[in-house]
Structure formats: C-alpha cells, structure tokens
Amino acid sequence: MLNRISVDPRVCDGKPTIRGLRITVDFVLKLLGDGYTADEIVQEYPELEKEDVYQAAKYGAWLASETTSGMA
C-alpha cells in the first residue's frame, strides 16, 4: 500500500508528493538515481522517513510497470 504518497492539485502543481510535504516523488527518485541511499536522503531531509523513500521507489516502479501507448 502506498499510503505515504499523496496527490493534491494545490501542492507542487499536482505532482505526487511524500505525505503532502513539498518533496516530490520524482525528486526522491532522482536522488536514488544519483546514488544516494535511503539513510543519506533521510539525513539530508530529516522531515522524511526511510519508509517515505521506499514508498517513492515503489510508486516509481508501479508507474514504470504501467502499459503506455504511442511510445516509439
């Protein structure tokens, strides 16, 4: 269950965020892609918890597993 991911059109232009904070899922995913560990992310952004980072990764995996059309 992804209970830490929220989408609100009034927050961050409707991008998925972590628990309504102004930290977007894509930002956390970019940090992970840059090689940061969950521990390092939580240390840099103490308002986050490790479970937030894990759920951001799960959300990204879920989006990547969706079938899209029109991509060549």
mmCIF file of the N, C-alpha and C atoms, coordinates in Angstrom:
data_MODEL
# 
_entry.id   MODEL 
# 
loop_
_atom_site.group_PDB 
_atom_site.id 
_atom_site.type_symbol 
_atom_site.label_atom_id 
_atom_site.label_alt_id 
_atom_site.label_comp_id 
_atom_site.label_asym_id 
_atom_site.label_entity_id 
_atom_site.label_seq_id 
_atom_site.pdbx_PDB_ins_code 
_atom_site.Cartn_x 
_atom_site.Cartn_y 
_atom_site.Cartn_z 
_atom_site.occupancy 
_atom_site.B_iso_or_equiv 
_atom_site.pdbx_formal_charge 
_atom_site.auth_seq_id 
_atom_site.auth_comp_id 
_atom_site.auth_asym_id 
_atom_site.auth_atom_id 
_atom_site.pdbx_PDB_model_num 
ATOM 1   N N  . MET A 1 1  ? 0.841  -1.173 0.000   1.00 0.00 ? 1  MET A N  1 
ATOM 2   C CA . MET A 1 1  ? 0.000  0.000  0.000   1.00 0.00 ? 1  MET A CA 1 
ATOM 3   C C  . MET A 1 1  ? 0.888  1.239  0.000   1.00 0.00 ? 1  MET A C  1 
ATOM 4   N N  . LEU A 1 2  ? 0.498  2.217  -0.760  1.00 0.00 ? 2  LEU A N  1 
ATOM 5   C CA . LEU A 1 2  ? 1.265  3.456  -0.871  1.00 0.00 ? 2  LEU A CA 1 
ATOM 6   C C  . LEU A 1 2  ? 0.546  4.576  -0.118  1.00 0.00 ? 2  LEU A C  1 
ATOM 7   N N  . ASN A 1 3  ? 0.479  4.455  1.176   1.00 0.00 ? 3  ASN A N  1 
ATOM 8   C CA . ASN A 1 3  ? -0.273 5.416  1.980   1.00 0.00 ? 3  ASN A CA 1 
ATOM 9   C C  . ASN A 1 3  ? 0.505  6.685  2.297   1.00 0.00 ? 3  ASN A C  1 
ATOM 10  N N  . ARG A 1 4  ? 1.752  6.778  1.872   1.00 0.00 ? 4  ARG A N  1 
ATOM 11  C CA . ARG A 1 4  ? 2.560  7.971  2.128   1.00 0.00 ? 4  ARG A CA 1 
ATOM 12  C C  . ARG A 1 4  ? 2.665  8.874  0.904   1.00 0.00 ? 4  ARG A C  1 
ATOM 13  N N  . ILE A 1 5  ? 2.126  8.436  -0.212  1.00 0.00 ? 5  ILE A N  1 
ATOM 14  C CA . ILE A 1 5  ? 2.172  9.212  -1.447  1.00 0.00 ? 5  ILE A CA 1 
ATOM 15  C C  . ILE A 1 5  ? 0.828  9.920  -1.598  1.00 0.00 ? 5  ILE A C  1 
ATOM 16  N N  . SER A 1 6  ? 0.886  11.223 -1.815  1.00 0.00 ? 6  SER A N  1 
ATOM 17  C CA . SER A 1 6  ? -0.361 11.968 -1.983  1.00 0.00 ? 6  SER A CA 1 
ATOM 18  C C  . SER A 1 6  ? -0.273 12.854 -3.218  1.00 0.00 ? 6  SER A C  1 
ATOM 19  N N  . VAL A 1 7  ? -1.438 13.085 -3.805  1.00 0.00 ? 7  VAL A N  1 
ATOM 20  C CA . VAL A 1 7  ? -1.542 13.962 -4.973  1.00 0.00 ? 7  VAL A CA 1 
ATOM 21  C C  . VAL A 1 7  ? -2.625 14.984 -4.661  1.00 0.00 ? 7  VAL A C  1 
ATOM 22  N N  . ASP A 1 8  ? -2.232 16.236 -4.702  1.00 0.00 ? 8  ASP A N  1 
ATOM 23  C CA . ASP A 1 8  ? -3.159 17.337 -4.442  1.00 0.00 ? 8  ASP A CA 1 
ATOM 24  C C  . ASP A 1 8  ? -2.858 18.418 -5.472  1.00 0.00 ? 8  ASP A C  1 
ATOM 25  N N  . PRO A 1 9  ? -3.843 18.788 -6.284  1.00 0.00 ? 9  PRO A N  1 
ATOM 26  C CA . PRO A 1 9  ? -3.585 19.781 -7.327  1.00 0.00 ? 9  PRO A CA 1 
ATOM 27  C C  . PRO A 1 9  ? -3.073 21.113 -6.787  1.00 0.00 ? 9  PRO A C  1 
ATOM 28  N N  . ARG A 1 10 ? -3.262 21.367 -5.500  1.00 0.00 ? 10 ARG A N  1 
ATOM 29  C CA . ARG A 1 10 ? -2.814 22.631 -4.901  1.00 0.00 ? 10 ARG A CA 1 
ATOM 30  C C  . ARG A 1 10 ? -1.383 22.561 -4.377  1.00 0.00 ? 10 ARG A C  1 
ATOM 31  N N  . VAL A 1 11 ? -0.795 21.365 -4.390  1.00 0.00 ? 11 VAL A N  1 
ATOM 32  C CA . VAL A 1 11 ? 0.563  21.188 -3.860  1.00 0.00 ? 11 VAL A CA 1 
ATOM 33  C C  . VAL A 1 11 ? 1.475  20.737 -4.995  1.00 0.00 ? 11 VAL A C  1 
ATOM 34  N N  . CYS A 1 12 ? 2.533  21.485 -5.232  1.00 0.00 ? 12 CYS A N  1 
ATOM 35  C CA . CYS A 1 12 ? 3.545  21.136 -6.254  1.00 0.00 ? 12 CYS A CA 1 
ATOM 36  C C  . CYS A 1 12 ? 2.919  20.843 -7.617  1.00 0.00 ? 12 CYS A C  1 
ATOM 37  N N  . ASP A 1 13 ? 1.952  21.666 -8.005  1.00 0.00 ? 13 ASP A N  1 
ATOM 38  C CA . ASP A 1 13 ? 1.291  21.524 -9.309  1.00 0.00 ? 13 ASP A CA 1 
ATOM 39  C C  . ASP A 1 13 ? 0.686  20.143 -9.528  1.00 0.00 ? 13 ASP A C  1 
ATOM 40  N N  . GLY A 1 14 ? 0.273  19.487 -8.461  1.00 0.00 ? 14 GLY A N  1 
ATOM 41  C CA . GLY A 1 14 ? -0.372 18.187 -8.586  1.00 0.00 ? 14 GLY A CA 1 
ATOM 42  C C  . GLY A 1 14 ? 0.575  17.017 -8.743  1.00 0.00 ? 14 GLY A C  1 
ATOM 43  N N  . LYS A 1 15 ? 1.874  17.259 -8.637  1.00 0.00 ? 15 LYS A N  1 
ATOM 44  C CA . LYS A 1 15 ? 2.827  16.148 -8.706  1.00 0.00 ? 15 LYS A CA 1 
ATOM 45  C C  . LYS A 1 15 ? 2.686  15.293 -7.449  1.00 0.00 ? 15 LYS A C  1 
ATOM 46  N N  . PRO A 1 16 ? 2.932  13.995 -7.550  1.00 0.00 ? 16 PRO A N  1 
ATOM 47  C CA . PRO A 1 16 ? 2.892  13.151 -6.357  1.00 0.00 ? 16 PRO A CA 1 
ATOM 48  C C  . PRO A 1 16 ? 3.952  13.606 -5.352  1.00 0.00 ? 16 PRO A C  1 
ATOM 49  N N  . THR A 1 17 ? 3.532  13.755 -4.112  1.00 0.00 ? 17 THR A N  1 
ATOM 50  C CA . THR A 1 17 ? 4.435  14.185 -3.045  1.00 0.00 ? 17 THR A CA 1 
ATOM 51  C C  . THR A 1 17 ? 4.442  13.162 -1.919  1.00 0.00 ? 17 THR A C  1 
ATOM 52  N N  . ILE A 1 18 ? 5.405  13.333 -1.046  1.00 0.00 ? 18 ILE A N  1 
ATOM 53  C CA . ILE A 1 18 ? 5.523  12.476 0.123   1.00 0.00 ? 18 ILE A CA 1 
ATOM 54  C C  . ILE A 1 18 ? 4.709  13.095 1.253   1.00 0.00 ? 18 ILE A C  1 
ATOM 55  N N  . ARG A 1 19 ? 3.674  12.418 1.680   1.00 0.00 ? 19 ARG A N  1 
ATOM 56  C CA . ARG A 1 19 ? 2.840  12.816 2.821   1.00 0.00 ? 19 ARG A CA 1 
ATOM 57  C C  . ARG A 1 19 ? 2.395  14.279 2.769   1.00 0.00 ? 19 ARG A C  1 
ATOM 58  N N  . GLY A 1 20 ? 2.179  14.800 1.571   1.00 0.00 ? 20 GLY A N  1 
ATOM 59  C CA . GLY A 1 20 ? 1.717  16.179 1.443   1.00 0.00 ? 20 GLY A CA 1 
ATOM 60  C C  . GLY A 1 20 ? 2.799  17.219 1.663   1.00 0.00 ? 20 GLY A C  1 
ATOM 61  N N  . LEU A 1 21 ? 4.016  16.762 1.953   1.00 0.00 ? 21 LEU A N  1 
ATOM 62  C CA . LEU A 1 21 ? 5.137  17.687 2.069   1.00 0.00 ? 21 LEU A CA 1 
ATOM 63  C C  . LEU A 1 21 ? 5.448  18.228 0.680   1.00 0.00 ? 21 LEU A C  1 
ATOM 64  N N  . ARG A 1 22 ? 6.212  19.252 0.606   1.00 0.00 ? 22 ARG A N  1 
ATOM 65  C CA . ARG A 1 22 ? 6.599  19.793 -0.699  1.00 0.00 ? 22 ARG A CA 1 
ATOM 66  C C  . ARG A 1 22 ? 7.871  19.117 -1.206  1.00 0.00 ? 22 ARG A C  1 
ATOM 67  N N  . ILE A 1 23 ? 7.929  17.825 -0.982  1.00 0.00 ? 23 ILE A N  1 
ATOM 68  C CA . ILE A 1 23 ? 9.008  16.992 -1.517  1.00 0.00 ? 23 ILE A CA 1 
ATOM 69  C C  . ILE A 1 23 ? 8.340  16.003 -2.462  1.00 0.00 ? 23 ILE A C  1 
ATOM 70  N N  . THR A 1 24 ? 8.687  16.108 -3.740  1.00 0.00 ? 24 THR A N  1 
ATOM 71  C CA . THR A 1 24 ? 8.022  15.287 -4.747  1.00 0.00 ? 24 THR A CA 1 
ATOM 72  C C  . THR A 1 24 ? 8.674  13.915 -4.863  1.00 0.00 ? 24 THR A C  1 
ATOM 73  N N  . VAL A 1 25 ? 7.857  12.987 -5.325  1.00 0.00 ? 25 VAL A N  1 
ATOM 74  C CA . VAL A 1 25 ? 8.346  11.628 -5.554  1.00 0.00 ? 25 VAL A CA 1 
ATOM 75  C C  . VAL A 1 25 ? 9.467  11.654 -6.581  1.00 0.00 ? 25 VAL A C  1 
ATOM 76  N N  . ASP A 1 26 ? 9.324  12.444 -7.638  1.00 0.00 ? 26 ASP A N  1 
ATOM 77  C CA . ASP A 1 26 ? 10.368 12.461 -8.665  1.00 0.00 ? 26 ASP A CA 1 
ATOM 78  C C  . ASP A 1 26 ? 11.692 12.981 -8.107  1.00 0.00 ? 26 ASP A C  1 
ATOM 79  N N  . PHE A 1 27 ? 11.648 13.912 -7.162  1.00 0.00 ? 27 PHE A N  1 
ATOM 80  C CA . PHE A 1 27 ? 12.875 14.409 -6.540  1.00 0.00 ? 27 PHE A CA 1 
ATOM 81  C C  . PHE A 1 27 ? 13.576 13.292 -5.773  1.00 0.00 ? 27 PHE A C  1 
ATOM 82  N N  . VAL A 1 28 ? 12.809 12.532 -5.006  1.00 0.00 ? 28 VAL A N  1 
ATOM 83  C CA . VAL A 1 28 ? 13.388 11.420 -4.242  1.00 0.00 ? 28 VAL A CA 1 
ATOM 84  C C  . VAL A 1 28 ? 13.949 10.368 -5.196  1.00 0.00 ? 28 VAL A C  1 
ATOM 85  N N  . LEU A 1 29 ? 13.228 10.085 -6.277  1.00 0.00 ? 29 LEU A N  1 
ATOM 86  C CA . LEU A 1 29 ? 13.721 9.106  -7.252  1.00 0.00 ? 29 LEU A CA 1 
ATOM 87  C C  . LEU A 1 29 ? 15.011 9.576  -7.918  1.00 0.00 ? 29 LEU A C  1 
ATOM 88  N N  . LYS A 1 30 ? 15.112 10.865 -8.183  1.00 0.00 ? 30 LYS A N  1 
ATOM 89  C CA . LYS A 1 30 ? 16.349 11.400 -8.768  1.00 0.00 ? 30 LYS A CA 1 
ATOM 90  C C  . LYS A 1 30 ? 17.512 11.245 -7.796  1.00 0.00 ? 30 LYS A C  1 
ATOM 91  N N  . LEU A 1 31 ? 17.265 11.479 -6.516  1.00 0.00 ? 31 LEU A N  1 
ATOM 92  C CA . LEU A 1 31 ? 18.324 11.280 -5.518  1.00 0.00 ? 31 LEU A CA 1 
ATOM 93  C C  . LEU A 1 31 ? 18.776 9.825  -5.503  1.00 0.00 ? 31 LEU A C  1 
ATOM 94  N N  . LEU A 1 32 ? 17.824 8.906  -5.523  1.00 0.00 ? 32 LEU A N  1 
ATOM 95  C CA . LEU A 1 32 ? 18.179 7.482  -5.559  1.00 0.00 ? 32 LEU A CA 1 
ATOM 96  C C  . LEU A 1 32 ? 18.969 7.163  -6.827  1.00 0.00 ? 32 LEU A C  1 
ATOM 97  N N  . GLY A 1 33 ? 18.545 7.721  -7.946  1.00 0.00 ? 33 GLY A N  1 
ATOM 98  C CA . GLY A 1 33 ? 19.246 7.509  -9.212  1.00 0.00 ? 33 GLY A CA 1 
ATOM 99  C C  . GLY A 1 33 ? 20.651 8.076  -9.213  1.00 0.00 ? 33 GLY A C  1 
ATOM 100 N N  . ASP A 1 34 ? 20.866 9.112  -8.413  1.00 0.00 ? 34 ASP A N  1 
ATOM 101 C CA . ASP A 1 34 ? 22.199 9.708  -8.290  1.00 0.00 ? 34 ASP A CA 1 
ATOM 102 C C  . ASP A 1 34 ? 23.083 8.952  -7.309  1.00 0.00 ? 34 ASP A C  1 
ATOM 103 N N  . GLY A 1 35 ? 22.537 7.884  -6.720  1.00 0.00 ? 35 GLY A N  1 
ATOM 104 C CA . GLY A 1 35 ? 23.351 7.040  -5.852  1.00 0.00 ? 35 GLY A CA 1 
ATOM 105 C C  . GLY A 1 35 ? 23.178 7.261  -4.362  1.00 0.00 ? 35 GLY A C  1 
ATOM 106 N N  . TYR A 1 36 ? 22.287 8.169  -3.981  1.00 0.00 ? 36 TYR A N  1 
ATOM 107 C CA . TYR A 1 36 ? 22.036 8.374  -2.556  1.00 0.00 ? 36 TYR A CA 1 
ATOM 108 C C  . TYR A 1 36 ? 21.325 7.152  -1.983  1.00 0.00 ? 36 TYR A C  1 
ATOM 109 N N  . THR A 1 37 ? 21.657 6.797  -0.763  1.00 0.00 ? 37 THR A N  1 
ATOM 110 C CA . THR A 1 37 ? 20.947 5.727  -0.074  1.00 0.00 ? 37 THR A CA 1 
ATOM 111 C C  . THR A 1 37 ? 19.761 6.329  0.676   1.00 0.00 ? 37 THR A C  1 
ATOM 112 N N  . ALA A 1 38 ? 18.863 5.476  1.119   1.00 0.00 ? 38 ALA A N  1 
ATOM 113 C CA . ALA A 1 38 ? 17.726 5.953  1.917   1.00 0.00 ? 38 ALA A CA 1 
ATOM 114 C C  . ALA A 1 38 ? 18.224 6.648  3.174   1.00 0.00 ? 38 ALA A C  1 
ATOM 115 N N  . ASP A 1 39 ? 19.255 6.107  3.799   1.00 0.00 ? 39 ASP A N  1 
ATOM 116 C CA . ASP A 1 39 ? 19.813 6.731  5.006   1.00 0.00 ? 39 ASP A CA 1 
ATOM 117 C C  . ASP A 1 39 ? 20.342 8.131  4.710   1.00 0.00 ? 39 ASP A C  1 
ATOM 118 N N  . GLU A 1 40 ? 21.029 8.288  3.587   1.00 0.00 ? 40 GLU A N  1 
ATOM 119 C CA . GLU A 1 40 ? 21.579 9.600  3.227   1.00 0.00 ? 40 GLU A CA 1 
ATOM 120 C C  . GLU A 1 40 ? 20.468 10.607 2.924   1.00 0.00 ? 40 GLU A C  1 
ATOM 121 N N  . ILE A 1 41 ? 19.421 10.143 2.266   1.00 0.00 ? 41 ILE A N  1 
ATOM 122 C CA . ILE A 1 41 ? 18.309 11.040 1.942   1.00 0.00 ? 41 ILE A CA 1 
ATOM 123 C C  . ILE A 1 41 ? 17.628 11.519 3.219   1.00 0.00 ? 41 ILE A C  1 
ATOM 124 N N  . VAL A 1 42 ? 17.393 10.603 4.136   1.00 0.00 ? 42 VAL A N  1 
ATOM 125 C CA . VAL A 1 42 ? 16.746 10.967 5.404   1.00 0.00 ? 42 VAL A CA 1 
ATOM 126 C C  . VAL A 1 42 ? 17.638 11.898 6.221   1.00 0.00 ? 42 VAL A C  1 
ATOM 127 N N  . GLN A 1 43 ? 18.930 11.697 6.128   1.00 0.00 ? 43 GLN A N  1 
ATOM 128 C CA . GLN A 1 43 ? 19.858 12.577 6.845   1.00 0.00 ? 43 GLN A CA 1 
ATOM 129 C C  . GLN A 1 43 ? 19.811 13.995 6.259   1.00 0.00 ? 43 GLN A C  1 
ATOM 130 N N  . GLU A 1 44 ? 19.757 14.099 4.934   1.00 0.00 ? 44 GLU A N  1 
ATOM 131 C CA . GLU A 1 44 ? 19.710 15.408 4.271   1.00 0.00 ? 44 GLU A CA 1 
ATOM 132 C C  . GLU A 1 44 ? 18.347 16.080 4.405   1.00 0.00 ? 44 GLU A C  1 
ATOM 133 N N  . TYR A 1 45 ? 17.305 15.290 4.477   1.00 0.00 ? 45 TYR A N  1 
ATOM 134 C CA . TYR A 1 45 ? 15.931 15.793 4.548   1.00 0.00 ? 45 TYR A CA 1 
ATOM 135 C C  . TYR A 1 45 ? 15.239 15.140 5.743   1.00 0.00 ? 45 TYR A C  1 
ATOM 136 N N  . PRO A 1 46 ? 15.490 15.656 6.951   1.00 0.00 ? 46 PRO A N  1 
ATOM 137 C CA . PRO A 1 46 ? 15.016 14.993 8.171   1.00 0.00 ? 46 PRO A CA 1 
ATOM 138 C C  . PRO A 1 46 ? 13.492 14.917 8.305   1.00 0.00 ? 46 PRO A C  1 
ATOM 139 N N  . GLU A 1 47 ? 12.759 15.668 7.498   1.00 0.00 ? 47 GLU A N  1 
ATOM 140 C CA . GLU A 1 47 ? 11.306 15.545 7.543   1.00 0.00 ? 47 GLU A CA 1 
ATOM 141 C C  . GLU A 1 47 ? 10.833 14.243 6.902   1.00 0.00 ? 47 GLU A C  1 
ATOM 142 N N  . LEU A 1 48 ? 11.727 13.598 6.153   1.00 0.00 ? 48 LEU A N  1 
ATOM 143 C CA . LEU A 1 48 ? 11.418 12.306 5.542   1.00 0.00 ? 48 LEU A CA 1 
ATOM 144 C C  . LEU A 1 48 ? 11.802 11.165 6.473   1.00 0.00 ? 48 LEU A C  1 
ATOM 145 N N  . GLU A 1 49 ? 11.137 10.040 6.274   1.00 0.00 ? 49 GLU A N  1 
ATOM 146 C CA . GLU A 1 49 ? 11.470 8.801  6.964   1.00 0.00 ? 49 GLU A CA 1 
ATOM 147 C C  . GLU A 1 49 ? 11.876 7.785  5.903   1.00 0.00 ? 49 GLU A C  1 
ATOM 148 N N  . LYS A 1 50 ? 12.608 6.763  6.308   1.00 0.00 ? 50 LYS A N  1 
ATOM 149 C CA . LYS A 1 50 ? 13.058 5.762  5.337   1.00 0.00 ? 50 LYS A CA 1 
ATOM 150 C C  . LYS A 1 50 ? 11.880 5.138  4.587   1.00 0.00 ? 50 LYS A C  1 
ATOM 151 N N  . GLU A 1 51 ? 10.784 4.915  5.268   1.00 0.00 ? 51 GLU A N  1 
ATOM 152 C CA . GLU A 1 51 ? 9.612  4.336  4.600   1.00 0.00 ? 51 GLU A CA 1 
ATOM 153 C C  . GLU A 1 51 ? 9.099  5.255  3.491   1.00 0.00 ? 51 GLU A C  1 
ATOM 154 N N  . ASP A 1 52 ? 9.253  6.565  3.652   1.00 0.00 ? 52 ASP A N  1 
ATOM 155 C CA . ASP A 1 52 ? 8.878  7.505  2.587   1.00 0.00 ? 52 ASP A CA 1 
ATOM 156 C C  . ASP A 1 52 ? 9.702  7.238  1.332   1.00 0.00 ? 52 ASP A C  1 
ATOM 157 N N  . VAL A 1 53 ? 10.993 7.045  1.520   1.00 0.00 ? 53 VAL A N  1 
ATOM 158 C CA . VAL A 1 53 ? 11.897 6.790  0.395   1.00 0.00 ? 53 VAL A CA 1 
ATOM 159 C C  . VAL A 1 53 ? 11.529 5.471  -0.275  1.00 0.00 ? 53 VAL A C  1 
ATOM 160 N N  . TYR A 1 54 ? 11.260 4.446  0.531   1.00 0.00 ? 54 TYR A N  1 
ATOM 161 C CA . TYR A 1 54 ? 10.892 3.143  -0.026  1.00 0.00 ? 54 TYR A CA 1 
ATOM 162 C C  . TYR A 1 54 ? 9.585  3.225  -0.812  1.00 0.00 ? 54 TYR A C  1 
ATOM 163 N N  . GLN A 1 55 ? 8.622  3.967  -0.281  1.00 0.00 ? 55 GLN A N  1 
ATOM 164 C CA . GLN A 1 55 ? 7.352  4.077  -0.995  1.00 0.00 ? 55 GLN A CA 1 
ATOM 165 C C  . GLN A 1 55 ? 7.493  4.899  -2.273  1.00 0.00 ? 55 GLN A C  1 
ATOM 166 N N  . ALA A 1 56 ? 8.367  5.885  -2.278  1.00 0.00 ? 56 ALA A N  1 
ATOM 167 C CA . ALA A 1 56 ? 8.623  6.632  -3.513  1.00 0.00 ? 56 ALA A CA 1 
ATOM 168 C C  . ALA A 1 56 ? 9.172  5.685  -4.579  1.00 0.00 ? 56 ALA A C  1 
ATOM 169 N N  . ALA A 1 57 ? 10.085 4.805  -4.184  1.00 0.00 ? 57 ALA A N  1 
ATOM 170 C CA . ALA A 1 57 ? 10.645 3.833  -5.126  1.00 0.00 ? 57 ALA A CA 1 
ATOM 171 C C  . ALA A 1 57 ? 9.565  2.867  -5.611  1.00 0.00 ? 57 ALA A C  1 
ATOM 172 N N  . LYS A 1 58 ? 8.704  2.418  -4.715  1.00 0.00 ? 58 LYS A N  1 
ATOM 173 C CA . LYS A 1 58 ? 7.612  1.518  -5.101  1.00 0.00 ? 58 LYS A CA 1 
ATOM 174 C C  . LYS A 1 58 ? 6.656  2.214  -6.067  1.00 0.00 ? 58 LYS A C  1 
ATOM 175 N N  . TYR A 1 59 ? 6.375  3.480  -5.806  1.00 0.00 ? 59 TYR A N  1 
ATOM 176 C CA . TYR A 1 59 ? 5.491  4.247  -6.684  1.00 0.00 ? 59 TYR A CA 1 
ATOM 177 C C  . TYR A 1 59 ? 6.116  4.371  -8.075  1.00 0.00 ? 59 TYR A C  1 
ATOM 178 N N  . GLY A 1 60 ? 7.401  4.669  -8.125  1.00 0.00 ? 60 GLY A N  1 
ATOM 179 C CA . GLY A 1 60 ? 8.097  4.755  -9.408  1.00 0.00 ? 60 GLY A CA 1 
ATOM 180 C C  . GLY A 1 60 ? 8.069  3.434  -10.154 1.00 0.00 ? 60 GLY A C  1 
ATOM 181 N N  . ALA A 1 61 ? 8.255  2.334  -9.424  1.00 0.00 ? 61 ALA A N  1 
ATOM 182 C CA . ALA A 1 61 ? 8.212  1.008  -10.046 1.00 0.00 ? 61 ALA A CA 1 
ATOM 183 C C  . ALA A 1 61 ? 6.814  0.719  -10.586 1.00 0.00 ? 61 ALA A C  1 
ATOM 184 N N  . TRP A 1 62 ? 5.804  1.101  -9.829  1.00 0.00 ? 62 TRP A N  1 
ATOM 185 C CA . TRP A 1 62 ? 4.424  0.896  -10.273 1.00 0.00 ? 62 TRP A CA 1 
ATOM 186 C C  . TRP A 1 62 ? 4.159  1.678  -11.560 1.00 0.00 ? 62 TRP A C  1 
ATOM 187 N N  . LEU A 1 63 ? 4.589  2.941  -11.598 1.00 0.00 ? 63 LEU A N  1 
ATOM 188 C CA . LEU A 1 63 ? 4.390  3.741  -12.808 1.00 0.00 ? 63 LEU A CA 1 
ATOM 189 C C  . LEU A 1 63 ? 5.125  3.140  -13.999 1.00 0.00 ? 63 LEU A C  1 
ATOM 190 N N  . ALA A 1 64 ? 6.331  2.658  -13.769 1.00 0.00 ? 64 ALA A N  1 
ATOM 191 C CA . ALA A 1 64 ? 7.126  2.085  -14.858 1.00 0.00 ? 64 ALA A CA 1 
ATOM 192 C C  . ALA A 1 64 ? 6.514  0.786  -15.376 1.00 0.00 ? 64 ALA A C  1 
ATOM 193 N N  . SER A 1 65 ? 5.732  0.112  -14.550 1.00 0.00 ? 65 SER A N  1 
ATOM 194 C CA . SER A 1 65 ? 5.132  -1.152 -14.976 1.00 0.00 ? 65 SER A CA 1 
ATOM 195 C C  . SER A 1 65 ? 3.844  -0.949 -15.766 1.00 0.00 ? 65 SER A C  1 
ATOM 196 N N  . GLU A 1 66 ? 3.333  0.266  -15.768 1.00 0.00 ? 66 GLU A N  1 
ATOM 197 C CA . GLU A 1 66 ? 2.100  0.557  -16.498 1.00 0.00 ? 66 GLU A CA 1 
ATOM 198 C C  . GLU A 1 66 ? 2.361  0.494  -18.003 1.00 0.00 ? 66 GLU A C  1 
ATOM 199 N N  . THR A 1 67 ? 1.403  -0.003 -18.730 1.00 0.00 ? 67 THR A N  1 
ATOM 200 C CA . THR A 1 67 ? 1.496  -0.071 -20.180 1.00 0.00 ? 67 THR A CA 1 
ATOM 201 C C  . THR A 1 67 ? 1.158  1.297  -20.766 1.00 0.00 ? 67 THR A C  1 
ATOM 202 N N  . THR A 1 68 ? 2.008  1.748  -21.666 1.00 0.00 ? 68 THR A N  1 
ATOM 203 C CA . THR A 1 68 ? 1.755  3.017  -22.338 1.00 0.00 ? 68 THR A CA 1 
ATOM 204 C C  . THR A 1 68 ? 1.640  2.776  -23.832 1.00 0.00 ? 68 THR A C  1 
ATOM 205 N N  . SER A 1 69 ? 0.937  3.644  -24.494 1.00 0.00 ? 69 SER A N  1 
ATOM 206 C CA . SER A 1 69 ? 0.812  3.518  -25.946 1.00 0.00 ? 69 SER A CA 1 
ATOM 207 C C  . SER A 1 69 ? 1.372  4.770  -26.599 1.00 0.00 ? 69 SER A C  1 
ATOM 208 N N  . GLY A 1 70 ? 1.761  4.628  -27.819 1.00 0.00 ? 70 GLY A N  1 
ATOM 209 C CA . GLY A 1 70 ? 2.242  5.774  -28.569 1.00 0.00 ? 70 GLY A CA 1 
ATOM 210 C C  . GLY A 1 70 ? 3.717  6.061  -28.402 1.00 0.00 ? 70 GLY A C  1 
ATOM 211 N N  . MET A 1 71 ? 4.418  5.256  -27.647 1.00 0.00 ? 71 MET A N  1 
ATOM 212 C CA . MET A 1 71 ? 5.863  5.474  -27.495 1.00 0.00 ? 71 MET A CA 1 
ATOM 213 C C  . MET A 1 71 ? 6.586  4.640  -28.539 1.00 0.00 ? 71 MET A C  1 
ATOM 214 N N  . ALA A 1 72 ? 7.508  5.253  -29.229 1.00 0.00 ? 72 ALA A N  1 
ATOM 215 C CA . ALA A 1 72 ? 8.250  4.522  -30.266 1.00 0.00 ? 72 ALA A CA 1 
ATOM 216 C C  . ALA A 1 72 ? 9.689  4.375  -29.864 1.00 0.00 ? 72 ALA A C  1 
# 
